Amino acid sequence: MIRGHIIELKPNNVQANHFARACGVARKAYNWALYEWQRQYALDKAYREACLATGIEIDTKKLNKPSQAKLRRELNAIKRELFPYMLEVTKCAPQAAIMQLGDAYNNFFKGLTKYPTARKKGRDDKFSLSNDQFAIKGKSIRIPNLGWVRMKEPLRFDGKIMSATISKRGGKWFVSVAVEIDDTIKKVVRTGKIAGIDLGITDLLVLSDGTKIKAPKPLKANLKKLRTLNKALSRKKKGSKNREKAKTKLSRLHYKIRCIRQDSLHKITSDLVKAFDVMAIEDLNVKGMVKNRRLSRAISDLGFFEFKRQLIYKANEQGKTVKSVGRFYPSSKTCTNCNHILGKDELTLKMRDWICPSCQTKHDRDLNASINILNNATVILTAA
């Protein structure tokens, strides 16, 4: 099992400038490889079409199918002449970037992601290192062509170090270390309890035992400040130092919002895994839900997808079970007492309580849904 540990770095000005150059090299290599991939693919396609049109047999030796390994060799052959600045940083920065492009194309062809796009400065500031190119000792990490850089904390996991990625977020530098560890994690005590979980906007979670858990909603709390910083950024001249300062302030606020959301979700999911042996959730179509312009910001602020991801992997680690009910199961509209199902327009989003027309039982909308989810969940979920 591979776990990642993200640690904040404390570089001095010289080290921070070196990180920025390495990120620029990785970005340049990725974008160069993306252009070359598209160019070679177009030439290959044109040759095939010409052969089909003229009836000539395709000569496999003339095919120019692109691959990440081929593009890495081509970059190594030309970088000393065309991109000499790439030699100032670790060789892993450009090579790993091209390998990541290859992975992006593989995922695209499998239908898992969208078509790869070019990396941008300020958004994709990162570069990766293979495990033979860096070392960690206590609260320090050794970077090739740079030396030792201080970390804010030591590496938390024991095991084989696989790779590291250095990135910039909110004006701060971080290293994400991937470690291969044993599957034998200390299991929490089994409680014998089960729970159905209904996700919502008013309350983040409503459990089948009646417990309601609210989310901090950090985006909503910081929306006014976010708008002010966005407006300040738009008024700064492009390329100016004041624009860079405004961009850094905005980035820091986005990072703060993300940290508050992540911290809240980690605490909630950890508490749920400790308290229950079996948890049932709904298979929500989050991508479709955020297309609703009235609810998209609130749904994004709550982090439904991240909640599900964390709950599943933590439950799997501790030997607990997470089940799912079908996406189209009417959990809110089904009476838990007599199984009567309301019609399409009988239960609107504004209605938080309803009375079953068949058995006259009064239901709390979310509590009723969580009980139905618990009773009807059958699909066992595992971490990807």
Buried (B, 14 or more C-beta within 10 A) or exposed (E): BEBEBEBEBBBEEEBBEBBBBBBBBBBBBBBBBBEBBEEBBEBBEEBEEEBEEEEEEEEEEEEBEBEBEBBBEBBEEEBEEEBEEBEEBBBBBBBBBBBBBBEBBEEEEEEEEEEBEEBEEEEBBBBBBBBEBBEBEEBBBEBBBBEBBBBEEEBEBEBEBBBBBBBBBBEBBBBBBBBEEEEEEEEBEEEEEBBBBBBBBEBBBBBBBEBBBEBBBBBBEBBEBBEEBEEBBEEBEEEEEEBEBBBBBBBBBBBBBBEBBBEBBBEBBBEBBEBBBBBBBBBBEBEEBBEEEEEEBBBBBBBBBBBBBBBBBBBBBBEBBBBBBEEEBEBBBBBBBEEBEBEEEEBEEEEEEBEBEEEEBEBBBBBBBBBBBBBBBEEEBEBE
